[in-house]
């Protein structure tokens, strides 16, 4: 239990270093200030710094980030539309509560859409696409042997992104990506457990082998099984994954 806790902390730190470095983001010339603050606040939610049900006090957040309260409120309004926060009149903004039914519905939709995206994408993939992901899977395998999960998280993301981005249907891509933040919210906790990461690695690698051999129907079937399995694991561990 203690070992898994240490890996969880290390894994969340890995994401925070990659996504929540406020100073770097505020100094990024490629984003305007509103975009930067949006990314910071969004990541505070999906990487569990703000937990479901927490109140977000715009004054405190504005002081922390060194920006105006009006800008923070604009960002929170956007996040409300993305179903990450809830506005309670005369009270303020809260991180949206997540229910078991939310998980079931989101993952059921994801299974349908991403299975179809996989089937469409496999015949369209180039050898270069496959080679890039193959390299990351090999690095992930070596790291998991040392109980390191970071490279596997990259392999996981690369595989899903490769299939979604090559499905050839822009509307389908947008639909799949609509709930991407909710997937990441649970991925942070789920795959911080080394044994779960190793189990998930083999699920993903089976999908990838079908992709490499251009077996579109098999890859789609395995993708559906993988997403259903992920949903069931989240539901089995719902309280600890959501509020822990």
C-alpha atoms as an extended CHARMM CRD file, in Angstrom:
* protein
*
       244  EXT
         1         1  UNK       CA              0.0000000000        0.0000000000        0.0000000000  PROA      1               0.0000000000
         2         2  UNK       CA              2.8150000000        2.3920000000        0.9570000000  PROA      2               0.0000000000
         3         3  UNK       CA              4.6590000000        1.5590000000       -2.2700000000  PROA      3               0.0000000000
         4         4  UNK       CA              1.5880000000        2.3970000000       -4.3590000000  PROA      4               0.0000000000
         5         5  UNK       CA              1.1580000000        5.6550000000       -2.4320000000  PROA      5               0.0000000000
         6         6  UNK       CA              4.7310000000        6.6770000000       -3.2390000000  PROA      6               0.0000000000
         7         7  UNK       CA              4.2100000000        5.8840000000       -6.9200000000  PROA      7               0.0000000000
         8         8  UNK       CA              0.9760000000        7.8760000000       -6.8950000000  PROA      8               0.0000000000
         9         9  UNK       CA              2.7510000000       10.9100000000       -5.4590000000  PROA      9               0.0000000000
        10        10  UNK       CA              5.6070000000       10.5710000000       -7.9440000000  PROA      10              0.0000000000
        11        11  UNK       CA              3.1980000000       10.1550000000      -10.8380000000  PROA      11              0.0000000000
        12        12  UNK       CA              1.1530000000       13.2220000000       -9.9300000000  PROA      12              0.0000000000
        13        13  UNK       CA              4.3860000000       15.1930000000       -9.5220000000  PROA      13              0.0000000000
        14        14  UNK       CA              5.3680000000       14.0810000000      -13.0220000000  PROA      14              0.0000000000
        15        15  UNK       CA              2.1560000000       15.5440000000      -14.4140000000  PROA      15              0.0000000000
        16        16  UNK       CA              2.4210000000       18.6890000000      -12.3300000000  PROA      16              0.0000000000
        17        17  UNK       CA              5.9620000000       19.2980000000      -13.5930000000  PROA      17              0.0000000000
        18        18  UNK       CA              4.7630000000       18.8170000000      -17.1550000000  PROA      18              0.0000000000
        19        19  UNK       CA              1.4950000000       20.7170000000      -16.9530000000  PROA      19              0.0000000000
        20        20  UNK       CA              1.2790000000       22.9720000000      -13.9140000000  PROA      20              0.0000000000
        21        21  UNK       CA              4.4960000000       24.9790000000      -14.0840000000  PROA      21              0.0000000000
        22        22  UNK       CA              2.8830000000       28.3650000000      -13.6870000000  PROA      22              0.0000000000
        23        23  UNK       CA              5.9590000000       30.4340000000      -14.3030000000  PROA      23              0.0000000000
        24        24  UNK       CA              6.7050000000       28.7200000000      -17.5940000000  PROA      24              0.0000000000
        25        25  UNK       CA              3.1290000000       28.9520000000      -18.7770000000  PROA      25              0.0000000000
        26        26  UNK       CA              2.7890000000       32.6210000000      -17.9650000000  PROA      26              0.0000000000
        27        27  UNK       CA              5.9880000000       33.2300000000      -19.9120000000  PROA      27              0.0000000000
        28        28  UNK       CA              4.8020000000       31.3220000000      -22.9610000000  PROA      28              0.0000000000
        29        29  UNK       CA              4.7110000000       33.6840000000      -25.9580000000  PROA      29              0.0000000000
        30        30  UNK       CA              2.5240000000       31.2730000000      -27.9430000000  PROA      30              0.0000000000
        31        31  UNK       CA             -0.4980000000       31.6460000000      -25.6480000000  PROA      31              0.0000000000
        32        32  UNK       CA             -2.3510000000       34.7290000000      -24.5330000000  PROA      32              0.0000000000
        33        33  UNK       CA             -2.8140000000       35.2390000000      -20.8080000000  PROA      33              0.0000000000
        34        34  UNK       CA             -6.3880000000       33.9500000000      -20.8090000000  PROA      34              0.0000000000
        35        35  UNK       CA             -5.2970000000       30.6930000000      -22.4540000000  PROA      35              0.0000000000
        36        36  UNK       CA             -2.4850000000       30.2940000000      -19.9430000000  PROA      36              0.0000000000
        37        37  UNK       CA             -4.7710000000       30.7970000000      -16.9500000000  PROA      37              0.0000000000
        38        38  UNK       CA             -7.3340000000       28.4350000000      -18.4770000000  PROA      38              0.0000000000
        39        39  UNK       CA             -4.6980000000       25.6890000000      -18.7810000000  PROA      39              0.0000000000
        40        40  UNK       CA             -3.4930000000       26.2340000000      -15.2210000000  PROA      40              0.0000000000
        41        41  UNK       CA             -6.9350000000       26.0970000000      -13.6210000000  PROA      41              0.0000000000
        42        42  UNK       CA             -8.0630000000       23.1850000000      -15.7940000000  PROA      42              0.0000000000
        43        43  UNK       CA             -4.9840000000       21.1900000000      -14.8490000000  PROA      43              0.0000000000
        44        44  UNK       CA             -5.4560000000       21.9560000000      -11.1630000000  PROA      44              0.0000000000
        45        45  UNK       CA             -8.7950000000       20.1470000000      -11.5170000000  PROA      45              0.0000000000
        46        46  UNK       CA             -7.8660000000       17.1990000000      -13.7150000000  PROA      46              0.0000000000
        47        47  UNK       CA             -4.6420000000       16.5160000000      -11.7960000000  PROA      47              0.0000000000
        48        48  UNK       CA             -6.5130000000       16.5500000000       -8.4520000000  PROA      48              0.0000000000
        49        49  UNK       CA             -5.1110000000       19.6840000000       -6.8340000000  PROA      49              0.0000000000
        50        50  UNK       CA             -8.7420000000       20.8310000000       -6.7190000000  PROA      50              0.0000000000
        51        51  UNK       CA            -11.0260000000       17.9160000000       -5.8670000000  PROA      51              0.0000000000
        52        52  UNK       CA            -14.6950000000       17.3260000000       -6.7710000000  PROA      52              0.0000000000
        53        53  UNK       CA            -16.8990000000       19.4640000000       -4.5620000000  PROA      53              0.0000000000
        54        54  UNK       CA            -14.1510000000       21.9480000000       -3.6460000000  PROA      54              0.0000000000
        55        55  UNK       CA            -15.0950000000       25.6010000000       -3.8090000000  PROA      55              0.0000000000
        56        56  UNK       CA            -12.8650000000       27.6900000000       -6.0790000000  PROA      56              0.0000000000
        57        57  UNK       CA            -12.5640000000       31.1960000000       -4.6430000000  PROA      57              0.0000000000
        58        58  UNK       CA            -11.8070000000       33.4760000000       -7.5520000000  PROA      58              0.0000000000
        59        59  UNK       CA            -10.1740000000       36.1400000000       -5.3500000000  PROA      59              0.0000000000
        60        60  UNK       CA             -7.6740000000       33.6810000000       -3.8800000000  PROA      60              0.0000000000
        61        61  UNK       CA             -6.9430000000       32.1230000000       -7.2720000000  PROA      61              0.0000000000
        62        62  UNK       CA             -6.4410000000       35.5340000000       -8.8650000000  PROA      62              0.0000000000
        63        63  UNK       CA             -3.9770000000       36.5050000000       -6.1260000000  PROA      63              0.0000000000
        64        64  UNK       CA             -2.1080000000       33.2030000000       -6.4990000000  PROA      64              0.0000000000
        65        65  UNK       CA             -1.7480000000       33.6150000000      -10.2550000000  PROA      65              0.0000000000
        66        66  UNK       CA             -1.2050000000       37.3690000000      -10.2260000000  PROA      66              0.0000000000
        67        67  UNK       CA             -4.1240000000       38.1850000000      -12.5200000000  PROA      67              0.0000000000
        68        68  UNK       CA             -7.4770000000       39.9480000000      -12.2400000000  PROA      68              0.0000000000
        69        69  UNK       CA            -10.5390000000       38.3320000000      -10.6780000000  PROA      69              0.0000000000
        70        70  UNK       CA            -12.4910000000       39.0770000000      -13.8530000000  PROA      70              0.0000000000
        71        71  UNK       CA            -10.0400000000       36.9760000000      -15.9000000000  PROA      71              0.0000000000
        72        72  UNK       CA            -10.3170000000       34.1020000000      -13.4350000000  PROA      72              0.0000000000
        73        73  UNK       CA            -14.1280000000       34.3050000000      -13.5920000000  PROA      73              0.0000000000
        74        74  UNK       CA            -14.0000000000       34.2480000000      -17.3970000000  PROA      74              0.0000000000
        75        75  UNK       CA            -11.8870000000       31.0790000000      -17.2550000000  PROA      75              0.0000000000
        76        76  UNK       CA            -14.2200000000       29.4560000000      -14.7140000000  PROA      76              0.0000000000
        77        77  UNK       CA            -17.1900000000       30.2360000000      -16.9650000000  PROA      77              0.0000000000
        78        78  UNK       CA            -15.4710000000       28.3950000000      -19.8140000000  PROA      78              0.0000000000
        79        79  UNK       CA            -14.7280000000       25.4460000000      -17.5290000000  PROA      79              0.0000000000
        80        80  UNK       CA            -18.3820000000       25.3960000000      -16.4840000000  PROA      80              0.0000000000
        81        81  UNK       CA            -19.3500000000       24.8820000000      -20.1310000000  PROA      81              0.0000000000
        82        82  UNK       CA            -16.8200000000       22.0500000000      -20.3080000000  PROA      82              0.0000000000
        83        83  UNK       CA            -18.4930000000       20.4360000000      -17.2820000000  PROA      83              0.0000000000
        84        84  UNK       CA            -15.4600000000       20.7120000000      -15.0210000000  PROA      84              0.0000000000
        85        85  UNK       CA            -16.9510000000       23.2890000000      -12.6470000000  PROA      85              0.0000000000
        86        86  UNK       CA            -20.4290000000       24.2350000000      -11.4680000000  PROA      86              0.0000000000
        87        87  UNK       CA            -21.7020000000       27.7390000000      -10.7030000000  PROA      87              0.0000000000
        88        88  UNK       CA            -24.0750000000       27.9590000000       -7.7670000000  PROA      88              0.0000000000
        89        89  UNK       CA            -25.8580000000       31.3550000000       -7.8090000000  PROA      89              0.0000000000
        90        90  UNK       CA            -24.9170000000       33.7160000000       -4.9570000000  PROA      90              0.0000000000
        91        91  UNK       CA            -22.4070000000       31.1270000000       -3.7280000000  PROA      91              0.0000000000
        92        92  UNK       CA            -19.6880000000       30.7250000000       -6.3390000000  PROA      92              0.0000000000
        93        93  UNK       CA            -17.8470000000       28.1660000000       -8.4320000000  PROA      93              0.0000000000
        94        94  UNK       CA            -17.2570000000       24.5790000000       -7.3240000000  PROA      94              0.0000000000
        95        95  UNK       CA            -15.3910000000       21.7040000000       -8.9070000000  PROA      95              0.0000000000
        96        96  UNK       CA            -18.1000000000       19.5790000000      -10.4790000000  PROA      96              0.0000000000
        97        97  UNK       CA            -19.1430000000       16.5310000000       -8.5050000000  PROA      97              0.0000000000
        98        98  UNK       CA            -18.6900000000       13.2580000000      -10.3830000000  PROA      98              0.0000000000
        99        99  UNK       CA            -21.1450000000       10.4040000000       -9.9700000000  PROA      99              0.0000000000
       100       100  UNK       CA            -20.8980000000        6.7320000000      -10.8470000000  PROA      100             0.0000000000
       101       101  UNK       CA            -23.4990000000        7.3450000000      -13.5260000000  PROA      101             0.0000000000
       102       102  UNK       CA            -21.2840000000       10.0550000000      -15.0520000000  PROA      102             0.0000000000
       103       103  UNK       CA            -18.4440000000        7.5480000000      -15.3100000000  PROA      103             0.0000000000
       104       104  UNK       CA            -20.6780000000        4.9080000000      -16.8670000000  PROA      104             0.0000000000
       105       105  UNK       CA            -22.1090000000        7.3030000000      -19.4540000000  PROA      105             0.0000000000
       106       106  UNK       CA            -18.8150000000        8.9430000000      -20.3840000000  PROA      106             0.0000000000
       107       107  UNK       CA            -16.9670000000        5.6470000000      -20.7810000000  PROA      107             0.0000000000
       108       108  UNK       CA            -19.8260000000        4.0130000000      -22.6790000000  PROA      108             0.0000000000
       109       109  UNK       CA            -19.7750000000        6.9150000000      -25.1480000000  PROA      109             0.0000000000
       110       110  UNK       CA            -16.0030000000        6.7640000000      -25.3240000000  PROA      110             0.0000000000
       111       111  UNK       CA            -16.1310000000        3.0420000000      -26.1040000000  PROA      111             0.0000000000
       112       112  UNK       CA            -18.5180000000        3.5160000000      -28.9970000000  PROA      112             0.0000000000
       113       113  UNK       CA            -16.6740000000        6.4650000000      -30.5180000000  PROA      113             0.0000000000
       114       114  UNK       CA            -13.0970000000        5.3500000000      -30.0050000000  PROA      114             0.0000000000
       115       115  UNK       CA            -13.8120000000        1.8250000000      -31.2110000000  PROA      115             0.0000000000
       116       116  UNK       CA            -15.1470000000        3.2880000000      -34.4490000000  PROA      116             0.0000000000
       117       117  UNK       CA            -12.2140000000        5.7120000000      -34.6940000000  PROA      117             0.0000000000
       118       118  UNK       CA             -9.8080000000        2.7870000000      -34.3160000000  PROA      118             0.0000000000
       119       119  UNK       CA            -11.4760000000        0.8150000000      -37.0850000000  PROA      119             0.0000000000
       120       120  UNK       CA            -11.3010000000        3.8300000000      -39.4050000000  PROA      120             0.0000000000
       121       121  UNK       CA             -7.7280000000        4.7480000000      -38.5120000000  PROA      121             0.0000000000
       122       122  UNK       CA             -5.8720000000        1.4440000000      -38.8470000000  PROA      122             0.0000000000
       123       123  UNK       CA             -5.8880000000        1.2910000000      -42.6820000000  PROA      123             0.0000000000
       124       124  UNK       CA             -4.7970000000        4.9340000000      -42.8390000000  PROA      124             0.0000000000
       125       125  UNK       CA             -1.7280000000        4.7220000000      -40.6060000000  PROA      125             0.0000000000
       126       126  UNK       CA              1.7200000000        5.2090000000      -42.1030000000  PROA      126             0.0000000000
       127       127  UNK       CA              4.7650000000        3.1150000000      -41.2620000000  PROA      127             0.0000000000
       128       128  UNK       CA              6.2870000000        6.2360000000      -39.7170000000  PROA      128             0.0000000000
       129       129  UNK       CA              3.3060000000        6.6610000000      -37.3680000000  PROA      129             0.0000000000
       130       130  UNK       CA              3.5830000000        3.0670000000      -36.2170000000  PROA      130             0.0000000000
       131       131  UNK       CA              7.3740000000        3.2010000000      -35.8330000000  PROA      131             0.0000000000
       132       132  UNK       CA              7.1740000000        6.2550000000      -33.5610000000  PROA      132             0.0000000000
       133       133  UNK       CA              4.6580000000        4.6330000000      -31.2430000000  PROA      133             0.0000000000
       134       134  UNK       CA              6.5320000000        1.3290000000      -31.3210000000  PROA      134             0.0000000000
       135       135  UNK       CA              9.6390000000        3.0550000000      -29.9830000000  PROA      135             0.0000000000
       136       136  UNK       CA              7.6940000000        4.5290000000      -27.0650000000  PROA      136             0.0000000000
       137       137  UNK       CA              6.1630000000        1.1320000000      -26.2220000000  PROA      137             0.0000000000
       138       138  UNK       CA              9.6350000000       -0.4150000000      -26.0810000000  PROA      138             0.0000000000
       139       139  UNK       CA             10.8540000000        2.3500000000      -23.7610000000  PROA      139             0.0000000000
       140       140  UNK       CA              7.7320000000        1.8810000000      -21.6270000000  PROA      140             0.0000000000
       141       141  UNK       CA              8.3470000000       -1.8620000000      -21.2980000000  PROA      141             0.0000000000
       142       142  UNK       CA             11.8740000000       -1.2720000000      -20.0280000000  PROA      142             0.0000000000
       143       143  UNK       CA             10.7350000000        1.3810000000      -17.5730000000  PROA      143             0.0000000000
       144       144  UNK       CA              7.8990000000       -0.7480000000      -16.1980000000  PROA      144             0.0000000000
       145       145  UNK       CA             10.4360000000       -3.4610000000      -15.4160000000  PROA      145             0.0000000000
       146       146  UNK       CA             11.9420000000       -0.8490000000      -13.0710000000  PROA      146             0.0000000000
       147       147  UNK       CA              8.4950000000        0.0680000000      -11.6990000000  PROA      147             0.0000000000
       148       148  UNK       CA              8.5180000000        3.4100000000      -13.5380000000  PROA      148             0.0000000000
       149       149  UNK       CA              5.2180000000        4.4160000000      -15.1400000000  PROA      149             0.0000000000
       150       150  UNK       CA              5.9280000000        7.6850000000      -16.9600000000  PROA      150             0.0000000000
       151       151  UNK       CA              6.9080000000        6.1970000000      -20.3180000000  PROA      151             0.0000000000
       152       152  UNK       CA              3.8800000000        3.9540000000      -20.3080000000  PROA      152             0.0000000000
       153       153  UNK       CA              1.6330000000        6.9670000000      -19.8050000000  PROA      153             0.0000000000
       154       154  UNK       CA              3.2700000000        8.4650000000      -22.8620000000  PROA      154             0.0000000000
       155       155  UNK       CA              2.7550000000        5.2210000000      -24.8300000000  PROA      155             0.0000000000
       156       156  UNK       CA             -0.8860000000        5.1160000000      -23.7390000000  PROA      156             0.0000000000
       157       157  UNK       CA             -1.4820000000        8.6980000000      -24.8530000000  PROA      157             0.0000000000
       158       158  UNK       CA              0.4370000000        8.2680000000      -28.1250000000  PROA      158             0.0000000000
       159       159  UNK       CA             -1.5380000000        5.1770000000      -29.1330000000  PROA      159             0.0000000000
       160       160  UNK       CA             -4.9280000000        6.7610000000      -28.4880000000  PROA      160             0.0000000000
       161       161  UNK       CA             -3.9000000000       10.0340000000      -30.1360000000  PROA      161             0.0000000000
       162       162  UNK       CA             -2.5110000000        8.2660000000      -33.2040000000  PROA      162             0.0000000000
       163       163  UNK       CA             -5.7610000000        6.3960000000      -33.7540000000  PROA      163             0.0000000000
       164       164  UNK       CA             -8.0470000000        9.3460000000      -33.1030000000  PROA      164             0.0000000000
       165       165  UNK       CA             -5.9890000000       11.7810000000      -35.1920000000  PROA      165             0.0000000000
       166       166  UNK       CA             -5.9160000000        9.4100000000      -38.1640000000  PROA      166             0.0000000000
       167       167  UNK       CA             -9.5730000000        8.3940000000      -38.2090000000  PROA      167             0.0000000000
       168       168  UNK       CA            -10.2520000000       10.8060000000      -41.0960000000  PROA      168             0.0000000000
       169       169  UNK       CA            -13.4060000000       12.2300000000      -39.5030000000  PROA      169             0.0000000000
       170       170  UNK       CA            -13.0360000000       15.6430000000      -37.8630000000  PROA      170             0.0000000000
       171       171  UNK       CA            -16.4240000000       15.5490000000      -36.1510000000  PROA      171             0.0000000000
       172       172  UNK       CA            -15.6660000000       12.1520000000      -34.6780000000  PROA      172             0.0000000000
       173       173  UNK       CA            -12.3360000000       13.4980000000      -33.3640000000  PROA      173             0.0000000000
       174       174  UNK       CA            -14.1010000000       16.3870000000      -31.6530000000  PROA      174             0.0000000000
       175       175  UNK       CA            -16.6650000000       14.0720000000      -30.0950000000  PROA      175             0.0000000000
       176       176  UNK       CA            -13.9800000000       11.7260000000      -28.7550000000  PROA      176             0.0000000000
       177       177  UNK       CA            -11.9560000000       14.6140000000      -27.3630000000  PROA      177             0.0000000000
       178       178  UNK       CA            -14.9280000000       16.3300000000      -25.7130000000  PROA      178             0.0000000000
       179       179  UNK       CA            -14.5270000000       14.3310000000      -22.5130000000  PROA      179             0.0000000000
       180       180  UNK       CA            -10.7560000000       13.9840000000      -22.6700000000  PROA      180             0.0000000000
       181       181  UNK       CA            -10.3070000000       15.9280000000      -19.4330000000  PROA      181             0.0000000000
       182       182  UNK       CA            -12.4880000000       13.4300000000      -17.5770000000  PROA      182             0.0000000000
       183       183  UNK       CA            -10.4070000000       10.5320000000      -18.9260000000  PROA      183             0.0000000000
       184       184  UNK       CA             -7.2110000000       12.1880000000      -17.7510000000  PROA      184             0.0000000000
       185       185  UNK       CA             -8.7370000000       12.8570000000      -14.3170000000  PROA      185             0.0000000000
       186       186  UNK       CA             -9.0400000000        9.1190000000      -13.7390000000  PROA      186             0.0000000000
       187       187  UNK       CA             -5.9000000000        8.1170000000      -15.6390000000  PROA      187             0.0000000000
       188       188  UNK       CA             -3.7820000000       10.0990000000      -13.1570000000  PROA      188             0.0000000000
       189       189  UNK       CA             -4.9870000000        7.9430000000      -10.2770000000  PROA      189             0.0000000000
       190       190  UNK       CA             -5.4950000000        4.6160000000      -12.0400000000  PROA      190             0.0000000000
       191       191  UNK       CA             -2.1090000000        4.3520000000      -13.6990000000  PROA      191             0.0000000000
       192       192  UNK       CA             -0.1320000000        5.6930000000      -10.7620000000  PROA      192             0.0000000000
       193       193  UNK       CA             -0.4430000000        2.1440000000       -9.3880000000  PROA      193             0.0000000000
       194       194  UNK       CA              2.4470000000        0.1960000000      -10.8590000000  PROA      194             0.0000000000
       195       195  UNK       CA              0.6660000000       -3.1480000000      -11.0160000000  PROA      195             0.0000000000
       196       196  UNK       CA             -2.3140000000       -1.5470000000      -12.7590000000  PROA      196             0.0000000000
       197       197  UNK       CA              0.0430000000        0.2420000000      -15.1680000000  PROA      197             0.0000000000
       198       198  UNK       CA              1.6870000000       -3.0820000000      -16.0550000000  PROA      198             0.0000000000
       199       199  UNK       CA             -1.7000000000       -4.7110000000      -16.6060000000  PROA      199             0.0000000000
       200       200  UNK       CA             -2.8230000000       -1.8160000000      -18.7820000000  PROA      200             0.0000000000
       201       201  UNK       CA              0.4470000000       -1.9380000000      -20.7420000000  PROA      201             0.0000000000
       202       202  UNK       CA             -0.3680000000       -5.4190000000      -22.0020000000  PROA      202             0.0000000000
       203       203  UNK       CA             -3.9120000000       -4.3720000000      -22.9070000000  PROA      203             0.0000000000
       204       204  UNK       CA             -2.5180000000       -1.5050000000      -24.9520000000  PROA      204             0.0000000000
       205       205  UNK       CA              0.2280000000       -3.5940000000      -26.4940000000  PROA      205             0.0000000000
       206       206  UNK       CA             -2.3140000000       -6.1560000000      -27.7320000000  PROA      206             0.0000000000
       207       207  UNK       CA             -4.1800000000       -3.3130000000      -29.4090000000  PROA      207             0.0000000000
       208       208  UNK       CA             -0.9400000000       -1.9840000000      -30.8650000000  PROA      208             0.0000000000
       209       209  UNK       CA              0.0440000000       -5.3960000000      -32.2740000000  PROA      209             0.0000000000
       210       210  UNK       CA             -3.3080000000       -5.5720000000      -34.0770000000  PROA      210             0.0000000000
       211       211  UNK       CA             -2.7260000000       -2.0460000000      -35.3590000000  PROA      211             0.0000000000
       212       212  UNK       CA              0.7700000000       -2.9110000000      -36.6250000000  PROA      212             0.0000000000
       213       213  UNK       CA             -0.5410000000       -5.9010000000      -38.5480000000  PROA      213             0.0000000000
       214       214  UNK       CA             -3.3950000000       -3.8120000000      -39.9660000000  PROA      214             0.0000000000
       215       215  UNK       CA             -6.1070000000       -5.9300000000      -38.3320000000  PROA      215             0.0000000000
       216       216  UNK       CA             -8.6520000000       -3.1460000000      -38.0020000000  PROA      216             0.0000000000
       217       217  UNK       CA            -11.5700000000       -5.2060000000      -36.6680000000  PROA      217             0.0000000000
       218       218  UNK       CA             -9.4080000000       -6.9380000000      -34.0550000000  PROA      218             0.0000000000
       219       219  UNK       CA             -7.8640000000       -3.6290000000      -32.9600000000  PROA      219             0.0000000000
       220       220  UNK       CA            -11.3430000000       -2.1170000000      -32.5930000000  PROA      220             0.0000000000
       221       221  UNK       CA            -12.5780000000       -5.1270000000      -30.6020000000  PROA      221             0.0000000000
       222       222  UNK       CA             -9.5780000000       -4.9470000000      -28.2690000000  PROA      222             0.0000000000
       223       223  UNK       CA            -10.0510000000       -1.2050000000      -27.8490000000  PROA      223             0.0000000000
       224       224  UNK       CA            -13.6590000000       -1.7610000000      -26.7860000000  PROA      224             0.0000000000
       225       225  UNK       CA            -12.5590000000       -4.3830000000      -24.2510000000  PROA      225             0.0000000000
       226       226  UNK       CA             -9.8590000000       -2.0780000000      -22.8980000000  PROA      226             0.0000000000
       227       227  UNK       CA            -12.2250000000        0.8670000000      -22.3730000000  PROA      227             0.0000000000
       228       228  UNK       CA            -14.8700000000       -1.3560000000      -20.7660000000  PROA      228             0.0000000000
       229       229  UNK       CA            -12.2230000000       -2.7560000000      -18.4280000000  PROA      229             0.0000000000
       230       230  UNK       CA            -11.0310000000        0.7410000000      -17.5150000000  PROA      230             0.0000000000
       231       231  UNK       CA            -14.6150000000        1.7720000000      -16.7480000000  PROA      231             0.0000000000
       232       232  UNK       CA            -15.1850000000       -1.2190000000      -14.4830000000  PROA      232             0.0000000000
       233       233  UNK       CA            -11.9360000000       -0.6270000000      -12.5730000000  PROA      233             0.0000000000
       234       234  UNK       CA            -12.8680000000        3.0140000000      -12.0000000000  PROA      234             0.0000000000
       235       235  UNK       CA            -16.3270000000        2.0210000000      -10.7740000000  PROA      235             0.0000000000
       236       236  UNK       CA            -14.8500000000       -0.6410000000       -8.4690000000  PROA      236             0.0000000000
       237       237  UNK       CA            -12.5510000000        2.0030000000       -6.9610000000  PROA      237             0.0000000000
       238       238  UNK       CA            -14.8740000000        4.9690000000       -7.4060000000  PROA      238             0.0000000000
       239       239  UNK       CA            -14.5560000000        6.6680000000       -4.0110000000  PROA      239             0.0000000000
       240       240  UNK       CA            -10.7790000000        6.3910000000       -3.7250000000  PROA      240             0.0000000000
       241       241  UNK       CA            -10.2030000000        7.3840000000       -7.3790000000  PROA      241             0.0000000000
       242       242  UNK       CA            -12.5950000000       10.3390000000       -7.2420000000  PROA      242             0.0000000000
       243       243  UNK       CA            -12.0280000000       11.7790000000       -3.7840000000  PROA      243             0.0000000000
       244       244  UNK       CA             -8.8280000000       10.1630000000       -2.5380000000  PROA      244             0.0000000000
